[in-house]
């Protein structure tokens, strides 16, 4: 403050002797100072809710992933195969339309063509990992190794949750040979859904993948 009563913080503010007017001058001084720090002489101060925006975006992504898990189960309950259901629920994220996704995954049901080998839901999980992490440069061994690492990690989680990643073992069958020549698709009846654990395995695979994507979003936040 100079003897001439002018605060040199930008635009001049005159200080009066009365206590009330002095408080007003203090307020103007504060606002003036804030404008100086913000290097904005013409606009009032605005506060960008960066953290709020990030939190909202994170919640929206989480809700979207949860909806996709439910969508995978819905696909299965509509009669689609376990692999089809898992892949189709996330396909649009990678530029695949529903019809193409269902076709690509169509042969993996029943443990690959009903041969009771690797679980169809698990095959769908592997396909999604490829869409998310797959390497397109054949010479990039580092990229391929990263994809394989994620496959092993998420399939180990599937094995932990479900006891096995083999269709025959999940269904309690004595080896996949039992169904090797039986290519006829099962009728989807109420009894089928009652005795088969497949809907739960579809949900498990979709949720494992959704959890992986969520962890990636959180790491980037």
Buried (B, 14 or more C-beta within 10 A) or exposed (E): EEEEEEBEBEEEBEBEEEEEEEEEBEEBBEBBEEBEEEEEEEEEEEEEEEEEEEEEEBEEBBEEBBEBBEBBBBBBEEEBBBBBBBBBBBBEBBEBEBEEBBEBBBBBBBBBBBBBBBBBBBBBBBBBBBBBBBBEEEEEEEBBEBBEEBBEEBBEBBBEBBEBBBBBBBBEBEEBEEBEEEEEEEEBEEEEEEEBEBBBBBBBBBBBBBBBBBEEEEEEE
